[in-house]
């Protein structure tokens, strides 16, 4: 091999396709968890004990700004439908809290699964971790 020649090592190729389980976890986090959290919030707000913990400002019909009713007459049917939903703001706030909690649980489970099934921590080109002898602390 000459001085200015190229030297390349054969690098093993990674498979391009993902395992379907990882796609399922992404679908769970992106699509299914918001629906589950909204449904859970709607069910939780039917309980009187939970409703007592929610601030009264969030209960009842949603508060919509008056200029939407006056200046944009084309969306009045949609606004009247939205105004008919009771406890919408409380449901959305509780759904967001449930989404954060459920998303963190699913992410932790995903991380543990990836740690067990995923690639090794150190590759063939990594240096081994240093071996140090630690002396006992003396006063």
C-alpha positions, 0 to 999 in steps of 0.5 A, spaced: 500 500 500 502 506 498 503 512 502 497 516 499 493 510 498 486 509 501 485 504 507 478 502 509 476 497 514 470 493 512 464 495 516 458 491 517 452 493 514 446 495 519 439 492 517 435 498 514 428 495 516 426 496 523 423 491 527 415 492 527 415 492 535 419 499 535 414 501 530 408 499 534 411 503 540 412 509 536 404 508 534 402 507 541 406 514 543 404 518 538 397 516 536 394 511 542 396 515 548 392 521 547 386 518 545 387 514 552 388 520 556 382 524 553 378 518 555 381 517 561 380 524 563 373 524 561 371 518 565 375 521 571 371 527 571 365 523 572 367 522 579 365 527 584 371 526 588 375 528 582 371 534 580 371 537 587 379 537 586 378 541 580 378 549 580 371 551 579 374 556 573 375 550 569 368 546 570 362 548 566 362 550 558 368 553 555 369 560 556 370 563 549 372 570 547 366 574 545 369 577 538 369 570 535 361 570 536 361 577 533 366 578 528 366 571 525 359 569 523 361 563 519 364 559 525 358 560 529 355 553 528 362 550 531 362 555 536 355 553 539 357 546 538 363 547 542 360 551 547 355 545 549 360 541 551 361 541 559 367 541 563 371 541 556 377 545 559 378 541 565 378 535 561 383 537 556 388 539 562 387 533 566 388 529 559 394 533 558 397 531 565 395 523 564 398 524 557 405 526 560 404 521 566 402 515 561 408 517 556 413 517 561 411 510 563 411 508 556 418 511 555 421 508 561 418 501 559 421 502 552 428 504 555 428 498 559 426 493 553 431 497 548 437 496 554 435 488 554 434 487 546 438 493 543 445 493 541 451 492 546 453 498 549 460 498 547 462 496 540 468 492 537 472 499 536 471 502 543 476 501 548 475 497 554 473 501 561 479 503 565 481 498 571 482 502 577 484 500 584 481 504 589 484 505 595 481 505 602 480 512 605 484 513 611 484 518 616 
